[in-house]
Each structure stands twice: as C-alpha cells, then as structure tokens.
Amino acid sequence: MKKVIKRKVILFSLPFLLLLLPILAFFALFMGSVDSSSSDSDVIVNTTQQQVAKIIWDKALEEGATKEGAAALIGNNQHESGGLIPSAIQGQAPYDEAKAMDKSVDGYGFGLPQMDGGRRVNMLNYAKSQKKSWTDTKIQVEFMFEHDGTDSTLLKQLVKETNVKQATEDIMRKWERAGAVDSLSQRQEYAQYWYTFMTTGGGDSGTTGSGGSGITSDIPSGWKLDKPINTSGYIASSYEYKQCTWFTWNRAKEFGITFGMYMGNGAEWQKQAGYTVTTTPTLHSAVSFSGGQTVGGQWNADPQYGHVAFVEGVHSDGSVLISQSGTGFSTVYTFQVLTKEQASQLHYVIGK
C-alpha cells in the first residue's frame, strides 16, 4: 500500500516539477553570471572622464585582465589622448576623411590609444561596420581587444600583469610603441590613480587604504566645527556646483575669508600669486593637493586637476580635519582626517 501511494504522489507531482525546472535553470544561470566577489559595480562615476575609464576597466577585466593591468591601460590611454578623450586627434588636428583613411599617413593618431597608420584605418573601418562613430568609447575599446590583430592578442597578455608600474611600462613600450618614453612616470602616476579610484569605490565612503580616517558625511568623533556648514547660501558662478573648488571657496566665505573667483583647479590654488602658501597645517586655510597626490591614504586627487579642501581643525598631535566636496562623493560634502605625516606633505593656502 505504501508503495502505491508513493508512486501516485510522484506521478501527481511530475507536471509541477517539469514546469519548475526551467525556472530553476534560469535562476542558476542568472546567479552564475553575477560576480559577488567584486565590488567594482559600486564605483561612483559621475564625470565624463570617469565614465570613459570605467568602460575601459570593465572591458579589460572581462578579457581576463588583472586590476593592475586594467589601470595600466587606462593610464596609457589617458596620456595618449590628453585626458581620456575618445575624440582626440593628434596635435588637435581637424578630421580629414581622405587623410584618415590613408594607411600611409602617420603622425595622425586617433582616439584613446592614438591609433595611427594602418591601425587607425582599421579602427575607423570597424566603427563604420558597426554603424557607430569612431569617437565612441566602447567601439574603440572593442577594437583594441578584439579587432586589432596580433596587437589585440598582445594587449590581452600585457593586461594580465600584476604590477601597476611594470604593466604600464610594458603597455607603453610593447603595445603603444610610444616614440617618447620620457612620459613613463606620468603614465604610471595616472595608472596608479585609476587603480586606487576603481578599487576604493571612486572615493566614496567605502574606502580602503592606510592612515588618516575614512571619508564620512558626519563630523568624525573627537572633532568639532567652529561654524556649521550651510550650503544653502553657496553660490556657483566661476566654480561649478559640487566641485571641490566650489565648496572650498564658499566654505571660506562663511568665515569671512576670501579667495579669488578664478583660482583654477584644485592643484593650482597653491600656485596663485598674492597668497601666502605654507606646508604648516593652518586652521581655516585651503589645502591644495597636486595632481595624483594621496588624500589621507584613502584616495588620490585627480591626476590632472588635483584637489582642494578646507581645513576645519588642527589637533595638537598634528592631525588635520578637512571638509571637501566633489562629484565622486555621494553627498554634497564630506569630512576626512589626515595624519600628521600626511598633513605635512601638503600646501596650505591662506585666504584674505
């Protein structure tokens, strides 16, 4: 009797099991496609440059690159294109169809890697075959990895290296085959910046690194502000909203401190004439970070534009509390603590 009941139950359940199998298979396939070990999807990319870098990064990892190798490729592309500009043409020359499609023409590099000669023509033809503009970042990255012949094979090998500096040099010498190699240190600096940016969530609260304290939207424990921050009265004229320069200029104004309306990018504040600049941490000053310089061991300032922040406090142990803004942060402004050693490496601009 028990055997008969068991058989009936199985027969009764079979149609439901058959219906369930495709659903289970779908979920298994979906879950298998998710890489739960990586937090790269959490990287905040708000600027055009960051978005371009993220496309290169994602494609490189998809092709089996290490994070170091992916960053090395971005660093080289940044130097070649003058700032990760996919529409860049060597020497800022205008687009000339006849010249661009002539394989014998050199010194007329196109795009992120500044493809020249036959490689330039092949890239343009690939873009046309896809009915896309050659200035499309994804088209250029696809070409680099999949349609550049033996150079695609070479690139896939080079991006698997595990040292940022070495990978940057090898890509420059072997794949880019750059004529001027005196740019190596700059390329490596860019690469290191992007490695830090991509592996720390783009400078948001999920940061890693040594020294200082993490980035937070709340005032860190043990610190206080001499005056509350009230961004409702902040203006955006010569400095764009939520840029580091916008915040620092306006925050200083809350203390009756004046900086010029045209101080330039964050790295340029320390170079402006007419201001006292010191390496001694100074309360209510603007701290200017050079391009690529570390910010509290948590992230690096933009390699081209640098960064600027406002000094909210200086403790007797030499540590410094800064407030700052930037499109890479999820809130309008954040706080960060710098150690005495970190703070001593920076330039403090005294306002008027």
C-alpha positions as CSV (number, residue, x, y, z in Angstrom):
1,M,0.0,0.0,0.0
2,K,2.8,2.4,0.9
3,K,4.5,1.8,-2.5
4,V,1.2,2.6,-4.4
5,I,0.8,5.9,-2.5
6,K,4.4,6.9,-3.1
7,R,4.1,6.2,-6.8
8,K,0.8,8.2,-7.0
9,V,2.5,11.2,-5.3
10,I,5.4,11.1,-7.7
11,L,3.1,10.9,-10.8
12,F,0.9,13.7,-9.4
13,S,3.9,16.0,-8.8
14,L,5.7,15.3,-12.1
15,P,4.0,18.1,-14.1
16,F,4.8,20.7,-11.5
17,L,8.4,19.6,-11.4
18,L,8.7,19.8,-15.2
19,L,7.3,23.4,-15.0
20,L,9.7,24.3,-12.2
21,L,12.9,23.0,-13.9
22,P,13.2,25.9,-16.5
23,I,12.7,28.5,-13.7
24,L,15.4,26.9,-11.6
25,A,17.7,26.7,-14.6
26,F,17.1,30.4,-15.3
27,F,17.9,31.4,-11.7
28,A,21.0,29.2,-11.8
29,L,22.2,30.9,-15.0
30,F,21.5,34.4,-13.7
31,M,23.2,33.8,-10.4
32,G,26.2,32.2,-12.1
33,S,26.6,35.4,-14.1
34,V,27.0,37.6,-11.1
35,D,30.5,38.1,-9.7
36,S,29.8,38.5,-6.0
37,S,33.5,38.8,-5.2
38,S,33.8,42.1,-6.9
39,S,32.6,45.5,-5.7
40,D,33.6,47.3,-8.9
41,S,30.0,47.9,-9.8
42,D,29.8,50.2,-6.7
43,V,32.4,52.6,-8.2
44,I,30.9,56.0,-8.5
45,V,31.5,57.5,-11.9
46,N,29.9,60.9,-12.5
47,T,32.4,62.8,-14.7
48,T,32.9,62.0,-18.4
49,Q,36.5,61.1,-17.7
50,Q,35.5,58.6,-15.0
51,Q,32.8,57.1,-17.3
52,V,35.4,56.5,-20.0
53,A,37.8,55.0,-17.5
54,K,35.1,52.6,-16.3
55,I,34.3,51.4,-19.8
56,I,38.0,50.6,-20.3
57,W,38.2,49.0,-16.9
58,D,35.2,46.8,-17.3
59,K,36.2,45.6,-20.8
60,A,39.7,44.8,-19.6
61,L,38.5,42.7,-16.7
62,E,36.1,41.0,-19.0
63,E,39.1,40.0,-21.2
64,G,40.9,38.5,-18.2
65,A,42.9,41.5,-17.1
66,T,44.1,42.0,-13.5
67,K,43.0,45.2,-11.9
68,E,46.6,46.4,-12.1
69,G,46.7,45.7,-15.8
70,A,43.4,47.4,-16.4
71,A,44.6,50.5,-14.6
72,A,47.8,50.5,-16.6
73,L,45.9,50.5,-19.8
74,I,43.7,53.4,-18.6
75,G,46.9,55.3,-17.6
76,N,48.4,54.9,-21.0
77,N,45.1,55.9,-22.8
78,Q,44.9,59.0,-20.6
79,H,48.4,60.2,-21.6
80,E,47.9,59.3,-25.3
81,S,44.6,61.1,-25.6
82,G,45.4,64.0,-23.4
83,G,42.8,63.2,-20.7
84,L,40.8,60.1,-21.7
85,I,39.2,61.9,-24.6
86,P,38.0,59.4,-27.2
87,S,37.6,62.1,-29.9
88,A,41.2,63.2,-29.6
89,I,43.2,63.6,-32.8
90,Q,46.9,64.0,-32.6
91,G,48.0,67.6,-32.4
92,Q,44.4,68.7,-32.1
93,A,44.2,68.5,-35.9
94,P,40.8,68.6,-37.7
95,Y,39.2,65.4,-39.1
96,D,40.1,64.8,-42.7
97,E,38.4,61.8,-44.2
98,A,40.9,61.2,-47.1
99,K,43.9,61.6,-44.7
100,A,42.3,59.5,-42.0
101,M,41.6,56.6,-44.4
102,D,45.1,56.6,-45.9
103,K,47.3,53.9,-44.3
104,S,50.5,55.6,-45.4
105,V,49.7,58.7,-43.3
106,D,51.5,58.7,-39.9
107,G,51.5,61.3,-37.1
108,Y,47.7,61.5,-37.3
109,G,46.8,59.4,-34.3
110,F,43.1,58.9,-33.3
111,G,41.2,58.1,-30.2
112,L,42.2,56.9,-26.7
113,P,45.3,55.0,-27.8
114,Q,46.1,57.4,-30.7
115,M,45.8,54.7,-33.3
116,D,47.9,55.7,-36.3
117,G,48.6,54.4,-39.8
118,G,47.0,51.1,-40.7
119,R,45.7,50.6,-37.2
120,R,43.8,54.0,-37.4
121,V,42.3,52.9,-40.7
122,N,41.3,49.5,-39.3
123,M,39.7,51.2,-36.3
124,L,37.7,53.6,-38.5
125,N,36.5,50.7,-40.7
126,Y,35.4,48.7,-37.7
127,A,33.4,51.7,-36.4
128,K,31.7,52.0,-39.8
129,S,30.9,48.3,-39.9
130,Q,29.1,48.7,-36.6
131,K,27.4,51.8,-37.8
132,K,28.9,53.8,-34.9
133,S,31.1,56.9,-34.7
134,W,34.8,56.2,-34.3
135,T,34.7,58.5,-31.2
136,D,32.5,56.0,-29.3
137,T,34.5,54.8,-26.3
138,K,33.1,51.3,-26.5
139,I,33.9,50.9,-30.2
140,Q,37.5,51.9,-29.5
141,V,37.9,49.5,-26.6
142,E,36.3,46.7,-28.5
143,F,38.7,47.3,-31.4
144,M,41.7,47.3,-29.0
145,F,40.8,44.0,-27.5
146,E,39.1,42.1,-30.4
147,H,39.9,43.6,-33.8
148,D,43.5,44.8,-33.7
149,G,45.0,41.6,-35.0
150,T,48.1,40.4,-33.2
151,D,48.1,43.6,-31.2
152,S,44.8,42.5,-29.6
153,T,46.4,39.2,-28.6
154,L,49.4,41.1,-27.2
155,L,47.2,43.5,-25.2
156,K,45.3,40.7,-23.6
157,Q,48.6,39.3,-22.4
158,L,50.0,42.6,-21.1
159,V,46.9,43.5,-19.0
160,K,47.3,40.2,-17.1
161,E,50.4,41.6,-15.3
162,T,50.2,42.1,-11.6
163,N,52.4,45.2,-11.0
164,V,50.8,48.6,-12.0
165,K,54.1,50.3,-12.9
166,Q,55.6,47.4,-14.8
167,A,52.3,46.8,-16.7
168,T,52.1,50.5,-17.6
169,E,55.7,50.4,-18.9
170,D,55.1,47.2,-20.9
171,I,51.9,48.5,-22.5
172,M,53.7,51.8,-23.4
173,R,56.7,50.1,-25.0
174,K,55.3,46.9,-26.5
175,W,51.7,47.8,-27.4
176,E,51.6,51.6,-27.7
177,R,55.2,51.5,-29.0
178,A,55.4,55.1,-27.9
179,G,58.0,57.3,-29.6
180,A,58.7,59.4,-26.5
181,V,59.3,57.2,-23.4
182,D,60.1,60.1,-21.1
183,S,56.3,60.2,-20.3
184,L,56.6,56.9,-18.4
185,S,56.4,58.3,-14.9
186,Q,53.3,60.4,-15.8
187,R,51.6,57.3,-17.3
188,Q,52.4,55.3,-14.2
189,E,51.0,58.1,-12.0
190,Y,47.8,58.1,-14.0
191,A,47.6,54.3,-13.8
192,Q,48.1,54.3,-10.0
193,Y,45.4,56.9,-9.6
194,W,42.9,54.8,-11.5
195,Y,43.9,51.7,-9.7
196,T,43.1,53.4,-6.4
197,F,40.0,55.1,-7.7
198,M,38.5,51.8,-9.1
199,T,39.4,49.7,-6.1
200,T,38.1,52.1,-3.4
201,G,34.7,52.8,-4.8
202,G,35.5,56.0,-6.6
203,G,36.3,57.9,-3.4
204,D,33.0,57.3,-1.7
205,S,32.5,56.1,1.9
206,G,33.6,52.6,1.1
207,T,37.3,53.4,1.1
208,T,40.4,51.4,1.8
209,G,43.9,52.5,2.5
210,S,46.3,53.3,5.3
211,G,46.5,56.2,7.6
212,G,44.0,59.0,8.2
213,S,40.4,58.1,8.6
214,G,37.7,57.1,6.2
215,I,35.5,59.6,4.3
216,T,32.3,60.3,6.1
217,S,29.4,62.7,5.8
218,D,29.4,63.1,9.6
219,I,31.9,65.0,11.7
220,P,34.4,62.4,12.9
221,S,34.5,61.6,16.6
222,G,36.7,63.9,18.7
223,W,36.4,66.8,16.2
224,K,34.1,69.8,16.1
225,L,33.4,72.6,13.7
226,D,34.0,76.3,14.6
227,K,31.0,77.2,12.4
228,P,28.2,74.9,11.0
229,I,28.2,74.3,7.2
230,N,25.3,75.8,5.4
231,T,25.4,75.1,1.7
232,S,22.0,76.7,1.1
233,G,23.8,80.0,0.7
234,Y,26.6,78.8,-1.5
235,I,26.8,80.3,-5.0
236,A,28.0,78.7,-8.2
237,S,29.4,81.2,-10.7
238,S,33.1,80.8,-11.6
239,Y,33.2,77.4,-9.7
240,E,30.7,74.7,-10.6
241,Y,28.3,73.2,-8.1
242,K,29.7,70.3,-6.1
243,Q,33.2,70.7,-7.3
244,C,36.0,70.9,-4.7
245,T,36.7,74.5,-5.7
246,W,33.1,75.5,-5.3
247,F,32.9,74.1,-1.8
248,T,36.2,75.4,-0.6
249,W,35.6,78.9,-1.9
250,N,32.1,79.1,-0.3
251,R,33.1,77.5,2.9
252,A,35.9,80.1,3.4
253,K,33.3,82.8,2.8
254,E,31.4,81.5,5.8
255,F,34.3,82.6,7.9
256,G,34.7,85.9,6.1
257,I,37.8,84.6,4.3
258,T,38.2,85.5,0.6
259,F,39.8,83.6,-2.2
260,G,39.8,84.7,-5.8
261,M,37.0,83.9,-8.2
262,Y,39.4,82.3,-10.6
263,M,41.9,80.3,-8.6
264,G,41.8,77.5,-11.2
265,N,41.6,73.8,-10.5
266,G,42.4,72.4,-7.0
267,A,46.1,71.8,-7.8
268,E,46.5,75.4,-9.0
269,W,45.4,77.1,-5.8
270,Q,48.9,76.6,-4.2
271,K,50.4,78.4,-7.2
272,Q,48.3,81.5,-7.3
273,A,50.2,84.8,-6.8
274,G,49.3,87.1,-3.9
275,Y,48.6,84.3,-1.4
276,T,50.7,83.0,1.5
277,V,51.4,79.3,1.0
278,T,52.9,77.1,3.7
279,T,53.4,73.4,4.4
280,T,52.4,74.0,8.1
281,P,48.7,72.9,8.6
282,T,46.7,76.1,9.2
283,L,43.2,76.4,10.5
284,H,40.6,77.7,8.0
285,S,43.0,77.6,5.1
286,A,42.6,75.9,1.8
287,V,44.7,72.8,1.4
288,S,45.8,72.2,-2.2
289,F,46.6,68.7,-3.4
290,S,48.8,68.3,-6.5
291,G,47.6,66.0,-9.3
292,G,47.6,62.4,-8.3
293,Q,48.6,63.2,-4.7
294,T,47.1,61.0,-2.0
295,V,44.3,62.4,0.1
296,G,44.6,60.8,3.6
297,G,45.8,57.5,2.2
298,Q,42.2,56.8,1.1
299,W,42.2,58.0,-2.5
300,N,44.2,60.1,-4.9
301,A,43.5,63.6,-6.2
302,D,42.7,63.8,-9.9
303,P,46.0,63.3,-11.8
304,Q,45.3,66.4,-14.0
305,Y,43.2,68.7,-11.8
306,G,44.3,67.9,-8.3
307,H,42.0,68.7,-5.4
308,V,41.4,71.4,-2.8
309,A,39.7,71.2,0.6
310,F,39.0,73.3,3.6
311,V,40.9,72.9,6.9
312,E,38.2,72.7,9.7
313,G,40.5,71.8,12.5
314,V,44.1,71.1,13.6
315,H,44.8,68.9,16.6
316,S,47.8,69.1,19.0
317,D,49.1,65.8,17.6
318,G,49.4,67.3,14.2
319,S,46.3,65.6,12.6
320,V,44.0,67.7,10.5
321,L,40.3,67.6,9.8
322,I,39.3,68.7,6.3
323,S,35.9,69.2,4.7
324,Q,35.6,68.7,0.9
325,S,33.2,68.3,-2.0
326,G,33.4,66.6,-5.4
327,T,31.2,64.8,-7.9
328,G,32.8,61.5,-6.8
329,F,31.1,61.7,-3.4
330,S,27.5,60.6,-2.8
331,T,26.8,63.6,-0.5
332,V,27.4,67.3,-1.2
333,Y,30.3,67.4,1.2
334,T,32.3,65.0,3.3
335,F,34.9,65.0,6.1
336,Q,38.2,63.3,6.3
337,V,41.1,63.2,8.9
338,L,44.7,63.4,7.8
339,T,47.5,62.2,10.0
340,K,50.4,64.5,11.0
341,E,52.7,62.8,8.4
342,Q,50.1,63.1,5.6
343,A,49.3,66.7,6.5
344,S,52.9,67.7,6.4
345,Q,53.2,66.8,2.7
346,L,50.6,69.3,1.6
347,H,50.3,73.0,0.8
348,Y,48.0,75.3,2.7
349,V,46.8,78.5,1.0
350,I,46.0,81.3,3.4
351,G,42.9,83.4,2.3
352,K,42.4,87.1,2.7
